[in-house]
Amino acid sequence: MPPRTPPPALLPNANIQGPIPEDFDFTPFLKTPEAILEWDLPLKVRIAKNREIEEANDASVTVTVETRAVPLPRPVDLDVGPPLCPYFFLSDLEILSLAENPKLSGTLGPYSPSLHSTIVALRANSKQATETLRQSREKEDKNLRAQLSGSMLNMNPSSNDLGRAVDLSIPLVYLMSIKYKQIPPLHFFINSRIDLANSHSSVVLTKREFPPAEYGLTEKVTILQSFLRKLIYLSSCVSLETQNVFLSHVFQRNMLEMRNIKKKMPETQKHKKEI
């Protein structure tokens, strides 16, 4: 009786008897498993292990793809590549820090090809985004200068400070003063001065009087006091803290003068004043 031919051995990677059939599913051998969450491993160790894993996985994918391309019938001993290994998880924040901090990335390399390409792409996108933002701000600044050039028609001028977006609103008392020819100097139109006038209206020196006759108004309007120009000019030369101290002294001096005048009044005048 002739000896029996032993059945073909199982292919170690495909885990079937050869040859690999036409309907064999190659997908599981080309798909990387879910990443391993192991935060106890330092970032440098995870990067080094991923570099080794990627090298092995690339070799396995190459074998599997080449086997799939072999025409039927395939050789009995032709096998696919080994199952792919999972990578160690790297968070988006960790990858972004590598892209934004060249000094840090220089101490943690070398990197796997895929991680290296990701870092390069992030740096390129960051440079492109920075350049796009710079061009956009230059365009906005140019348009703003064109709007404000030679004109005071804007009711709500915007700041030219590109570091922050500010929507300033000129107080009504200043608009009324400009309308009735009590125009403050240009020093007033500094952002810090307008902020001070809006946030501390009590330091704004105003008065109520009739506007010029050509306006035909029979009621008084609230406008700036004439000597406010001197205060505004002074404010352009000193800090906000010094301005507040100066204004406080002005009010205290005015109150003291009024008390002194009252003390010097004759008793009869005082009596009449009280009546």
JOFENLIN-V22237 format. One record per residue. PHI is phi as a letter, one per 30 degrees, with the letter a starting at -180 (none if undefined). Layout:
phi: <PHI/PHI>
This chain:
phi: <none/d/d/d/d/d/d/d/d/d/d/d/c/d/h/b/d/d/d/d/d/d/c/d/c/d/e/e/d/c/c/d/d/d/d/d/d/b/d/d/d/e/e/d/d/d/d/d/d/d/d/d/d/d/d/d/d/d/d/d/d/d/d/d/d/d/d/d/d/d/d/d/d/d/e/d/c/d/b/d/d/d/e/d/c/d/d/d/d/c/d/d/d/d/d/d/d/d/d/d/b/e/d/d/d/d/d/c/d/d/c/d/e/d/d/d/d/d/d/d/d/d/d/d/d/d/d/d/d/d/d/d/d/d/d/d/d/d/d/d/d/d/d/d/d/d/d/d/d/i/b/b/d/d/d/b/d/c/d/d/d/d/d/a/c/b/c/d/b/d/d/d/d/d/d/d/d/d/d/c/i/c/d/d/d/d/e/d/d/d/e/d/d/d/e/d/d/d/d/b/d/d/d/d/d/b/a/c/a/d/d/e/d/d/d/i/c/c/c/d/b/c/b/d/d/d/d/d/e/d/d/d/d/d/d/d/c/b/d/d/d/d/e/d/d/d/d/d/d/d/d/d/d/d/d/d/d/d/d/d/d/d/d/d/d/e/e/d/d/d/d/d/d/d/d>
